[in-house]
Amino acid sequence: MEELIKIIKVYVPDIENNKEQSLIEEGLIDSIELLEIIEEISEKFKIDIGGADLDPDNFQSVQEIWEFIKRKSNR
C-alpha cells in the first residue's frame, strides 16, 4: 500500500492520515487527477484497467483503491 499512498500523496499530501476518506465526494481530487492516478496505478502495479473497471466505487478512498488493485492483480 505504500506505493499507492506515494501516488495519491502527489494530489492529496496528507492522505496517509485517513485512508478511508472519500477522495471524490470530498473534492480532494477532480476527474482529471483521478485519471492521472488510474494511469499511474496501471503502470506501477502492472494491471490493465478497462472501462468496466472505472466504477467510482473502486476509487472512492485509498482503501477502496487498494482493494481494487488486489483484486486486479490477485495479490
N, CA, C and O atoms as a DFTB+ gen file, in Angstrom:
300 C
 N C O
     1  1       0.820      -1.198       0.000
     2  2       0.000       0.000       0.000
     3  2       0.863       1.260       0.000
     4  3       0.393       2.325      -0.401
     5  1       2.106       1.159       0.438
     6  2       2.985       2.325       0.477
     7  2       3.142       2.973      -0.891
     8  3       3.140       4.199      -1.004
     9  1       3.278       2.157      -1.929
    10  2       3.427       2.700      -3.284
    11  2       2.166       3.449      -3.712
    12  3       2.256       4.493      -4.358
    13  1       1.010       2.931      -3.363
    14  2      -0.252       3.602      -3.678
    15  2      -0.324       4.943      -2.958
    16  3      -0.715       5.947      -3.554
    17  1       0.042       4.966      -1.708
    18  2      -0.002       6.215      -0.940
    19  2       0.939       7.247      -1.561
    20  3       0.602       8.430      -1.613
    21  1       2.108       6.822      -2.032
    22  2       3.027       7.743      -2.692
    23  2       2.378       8.384      -3.918
    24  3       2.539       9.580      -4.163
    25  1       1.651       7.585      -4.676
    26  2       0.968       8.101      -5.869
    27  2      -0.081       9.137      -5.466
    28  3      -0.141      10.220      -6.046
    29  1      -0.897       8.808      -4.484
    30  2      -2.003       9.685      -4.100
    31  2      -1.511      10.948      -3.382
    32  3      -2.129      12.007      -3.490
    33  1      -0.397      10.828      -2.650
    34  2       0.130      11.987      -1.922
    35  2       0.502      13.141      -2.845
    36  3       0.529      14.291      -2.406
    37  1       0.786      12.863      -4.099
    38  2       1.072      13.933      -5.054
    39  2      -0.135      14.869      -5.151
    40  3       0.025      16.077      -5.327
    41  1      -1.325      14.316      -5.038
    42  2      -2.567      15.079      -5.184
    43  2      -3.178      15.460      -3.838
    44  3      -3.797      16.515      -3.704
    45  1      -2.998      14.593      -2.844
    46  2      -3.566      14.811      -1.505
    47  2      -2.437      14.564      -0.496
    48  3      -2.281      13.447      -0.003
    49  1      -1.651      15.606      -0.191
    50  2      -0.442      15.424       0.624
    51  2      -0.639      14.767       1.989
    52  3       0.264      14.076       2.460
    53  1      -1.776      14.956       2.635
    54  2      -1.957      14.382       3.974
    55  2      -2.845      13.140       3.985
    56  3      -3.488      12.848       4.994
    57  1      -2.885      12.412       2.879
    58  2      -3.805      11.279       2.751
    59  2      -3.481      10.138       3.706
    60  3      -4.386       9.390       4.077
    61  1      -2.251       9.976       4.112
    62  2      -1.941       8.833       4.978
    63  2      -2.590       8.962       6.350
    64  3      -2.609       7.996       7.113
    65  1      -3.116      10.126       6.673
    66  2      -3.816      10.308       7.943
    67  2      -5.208       9.671       7.937
    68  3      -5.743       9.348       8.997
    69  1      -5.792       9.489       6.760
    70  2      -7.131       8.917       6.681
    71  2      -7.309       8.164       5.369
    72  3      -7.723       8.744       4.365
    73  1      -7.000       6.888       5.380
    74  2      -7.056       6.067       4.170
    75  2      -8.472       5.741       3.718
    76  3      -8.670       5.231       2.616
    77  1      -9.455       6.030       4.560
    78  2     -10.835       5.734       4.186
    79  2     -11.611       6.993       3.809
    80  3     -12.811       6.930       3.541
    81  1     -10.931       8.127       3.789
    82  2     -11.550       9.387       3.420
    83  2     -11.944       9.337       1.948
    84  3     -11.182       8.842       1.119
    85  1     -13.119       9.843       1.623
    86  2     -13.601       9.830       0.251
    87  2     -12.863      10.878      -0.585
    88  3     -12.998      12.080      -0.356
    89  1     -12.102      10.411      -1.531
    90  2     -11.310      11.302      -2.362
    91  2     -12.174      12.114      -3.316
    92  3     -11.920      13.298      -3.538
    93  1     -13.183      11.484      -3.874
    94  2     -14.007      12.124      -4.889
    95  2     -15.118      12.964      -4.250
    96  3     -15.257      14.150      -4.549
    97  1     -15.893      12.350      -3.384
    98  2     -17.039      13.043      -2.783
    99  2     -16.628      14.260      -1.968
   100  3     -17.367      15.243      -1.907
   101  1     -15.455      14.205      -1.339
   102  2     -14.999      15.328      -0.530
   103  2     -14.197      16.342      -1.344
   104  3     -13.667      17.310      -0.798
   105  1     -14.113      16.109      -2.655
   106  2     -13.460      17.062      -3.536
   107  2     -11.947      17.135      -3.390
   108  3     -11.339      18.146      -3.739
   109  1     -11.336      16.071      -2.876
   110  2      -9.887      16.067      -2.708
   111  2      -9.152      15.879      -4.033
   112  3      -8.018      16.330      -4.196
   113  1      -9.819      15.200      -4.981
   114  2      -9.282      15.058      -6.331
   115  2     -10.404      15.325      -7.317
   116  3     -11.576      15.089      -7.021
   117  1     -10.038      15.819      -8.491
   118  2     -11.031      16.032      -9.537
   119  2     -10.917      14.907     -10.570
   120  3     -10.092      14.005     -10.424
   121  1     -11.734      14.966     -11.591
   122  2     -11.784      13.876     -12.571
   123  2     -10.474      13.724     -13.342
   124  3     -10.074      12.606     -13.665
   125  1      -9.814      14.822     -13.635
   126  2      -8.532      14.748     -14.347
   127  2      -7.478      14.091     -13.454
   128  3      -6.723      13.232     -13.909
   129  1      -7.430      14.490     -12.207
   130  2      -6.479      13.885     -11.274
   131  2      -6.761      12.407     -11.092
   132  3      -5.834      11.605     -10.985
   133  1      -8.039      12.040     -11.055
   134  2      -8.397      10.630     -10.933
   135  2      -7.864       9.832     -12.122
   136  3      -7.325       8.739     -11.949
   137  1      -8.016      10.375     -13.315
   138  2      -7.489       9.687     -14.499
   139  2      -5.975       9.554     -14.438
   140  3      -5.425       8.527     -14.837
   141  1      -5.297      10.583     -13.943
   142  2      -3.844      10.514     -13.795
   143  2      -3.455       9.449     -12.769
   144  3      -2.493       8.707     -12.970
   145  1      -4.203       9.382     -11.678
   146  2      -3.944       8.376     -10.645
   147  2      -4.159       6.974     -11.215
   148  3      -3.357       6.071     -10.976
   149  1      -5.233       6.798     -11.960
   150  2      -5.530       5.495     -12.568
   151  2      -4.400       5.074     -13.506
   152  3      -3.987       3.915     -13.507
   153  1      -3.908       6.012     -14.294
   154  2      -2.811       5.700     -15.210
   155  2      -1.550       5.300     -14.440
   156  3      -0.874       4.340     -14.811
   157  1      -1.239       6.024     -13.384
   158  2      -0.063       5.687     -12.576
   159  2      -0.214       4.330     -11.899
   160  3       0.743       3.559     -11.823
   161  1      -1.413       4.040     -11.411
   162  2      -1.678       2.742     -10.777
   163  2      -1.478       1.616     -11.786
   164  3      -0.861       0.595     -11.482
   165  1      -2.005       1.818     -12.979
   166  2      -1.888       0.812     -14.026
   167  2      -0.419       0.515     -14.327
   168  3      -0.024      -0.643     -14.457
   169  1       0.378       1.568     -14.434
   170  2       1.796       1.397     -14.732
   171  2       2.558       0.792     -13.553
   172  3       3.330      -0.151     -13.727
   173  1       2.341       1.333     -12.361
   174  2       3.097       0.911     -11.179
   175  2       2.819      -0.543     -10.798
   176  3       3.734      -1.297     -10.469
   177  1       1.540      -0.921     -10.850
   178  2       1.152      -2.254     -10.400
   179  2       0.978      -3.240     -11.558
   180  3       0.611      -4.398     -11.361
   181  1       1.250      -2.748     -12.768
   182  2       1.191      -3.584     -13.973
   183  2      -0.150      -4.309     -14.103
   184  3      -0.212      -5.527     -14.274
   185  1      -1.217      -3.516     -14.014
   186  2      -2.563      -4.069     -14.196
   187  2      -3.263      -3.301     -15.304
   188  3      -3.043      -2.103     -15.481
   189  1      -4.108      -4.002     -16.048
   190  2      -4.918      -3.369     -17.078
   191  2      -6.196      -2.866     -16.434
   192  3      -6.895      -3.614     -15.750
   193  1      -6.495      -1.605     -16.653
   194  2      -7.709      -1.009     -16.113
   195  2      -8.550      -0.580     -17.301
   196  3      -8.226       0.381     -17.998
   197  1      -9.644      -1.316     -17.522
   198  2     -10.522      -1.048     -18.648
   199  2     -11.755      -0.266     -18.246
   200  3     -11.935       0.086     -17.080
   201  1     -12.588      -0.004     -19.213
   202  2     -13.802       0.773     -18.992
   203  2     -14.700       0.217     -17.898
   204  3     -15.274       0.976     -17.117
   205  1     -14.824      -1.099     -17.840
   206  2     -15.678      -1.717     -16.819
   207  2     -15.121      -1.511     -15.413
   208  3     -15.863      -1.588     -14.433
   209  1     -13.824      -1.249     -15.313
   210  2     -13.186      -1.036     -14.012
   211  2     -13.369       0.379     -13.483
   212  3     -13.087       0.644     -12.314
   213  1     -13.836       1.283     -14.324
   214  2     -13.921       2.688     -13.945
   215  2     -15.141       3.018     -13.097
   216  3     -15.616       4.154     -13.098
   217  1     -15.632       2.053     -12.396
   218  2     -16.722       2.249     -11.442
   219  2     -16.212       3.152     -10.319
   220  3     -15.191       2.845      -9.705
   221  1     -16.899       4.254     -10.041
   222  2     -16.436       5.165      -8.987
   223  2     -16.231       4.486      -7.635
   224  3     -15.413       4.938      -6.835
   225  1     -16.954       3.421      -7.377
   226  2     -16.791       2.706      -6.111
   227  2     -15.379       2.143      -5.944
   228  3     -14.910       1.963      -4.821
   229  1     -14.707       1.868      -7.055
   230  2     -13.344       1.341      -6.990
   231  2     -12.321       2.393      -6.574
   232  3     -11.198       2.055      -6.202
   233  1     -12.708       3.679      -6.637
   234  2     -11.748       4.759      -6.446
   235  2     -12.187       5.789      -5.412
   236  3     -11.733       6.932      -5.450
   237  1     -13.057       5.403      -4.498
   238  2     -13.569       6.340      -3.502
   239  2     -12.535       6.740      -2.455
   240  3     -12.501       7.892      -2.024
   241  1     -11.704       5.807      -2.051
   242  2     -10.734       6.067      -0.984
   243  2      -9.469       5.263      -1.265
   244  3      -9.449       4.394      -2.137
   245  1      -8.431       5.563      -0.525
   246  2      -7.193       4.804      -0.670
   247  2      -7.462       3.329      -0.397
   248  3      -6.959       2.461      -1.111
   249  1      -8.243       3.046       0.623
   250  2      -8.548       1.662       0.970
   251  2      -9.297       0.959      -0.162
   252  3      -8.990      -0.187      -0.492
   253  1     -10.277       1.641      -0.757
   254  2     -11.030       1.044      -1.877
   255  2     -10.126       0.829      -3.086
   256  3     -10.230      -0.192      -3.766
   257  1      -9.243       1.781      -3.354
   258  2      -8.319       1.624      -4.479
   259  2      -7.393       0.439      -4.223
   260  3      -7.110      -0.338      -5.135
   261  1      -6.922       0.300      -2.987
   262  2      -6.039      -0.818      -2.657
   263  2      -6.755      -2.155      -2.843
   264  3      -6.176      -3.104      -3.373
   265  1      -8.006      -2.227      -2.409
   266  2      -8.785      -3.461      -2.598
   267  2      -8.958      -3.763      -4.087
   268  3      -8.869      -4.919      -4.501
   269  1      -9.200      -2.743      -4.880
   270  2      -9.322      -2.890      -6.335
   271  2      -8.020      -3.435      -6.924
   272  3      -8.040      -4.371      -7.723
   273  1      -6.889      -2.845      -6.526
   274  2      -5.590      -3.298      -7.022
   275  2      -5.365      -4.769      -6.662
   276  3      -4.902      -5.548      -7.495
   277  1      -5.686      -5.140      -5.450
   278  2      -5.512      -6.540      -5.025
   279  2      -6.378      -7.470      -5.868
   280  3      -5.923      -8.539      -6.275
   281  1      -7.624      -7.070      -6.133
   282  2      -8.498      -7.913      -6.975
   283  2      -7.949      -8.062      -8.382
   284  3      -7.953      -9.156      -8.946
   285  1      -7.475      -6.952      -8.949
   286  2      -6.993      -6.972     -10.331
   287  2      -5.683      -7.731     -10.477
   288  3      -5.427      -8.335     -11.518
   289  1      -4.863      -7.705      -9.451
   290  2      -3.542      -8.322      -9.572
   291  2      -3.439      -9.636      -8.810
   292  3      -2.374     -10.251      -8.763
   293  1      -4.550     -10.064      -8.215
   294  2      -4.585     -11.304      -7.428
   295  2      -3.535     -11.315      -6.334
   296  3      -2.864     -12.326      -6.126
   297  1      -3.385     -10.203      -5.633
   298  2      -2.406     -10.093      -4.525
   299  2      -3.000     -10.589      -3.247
   300  3      -2.335     -10.576      -2.212
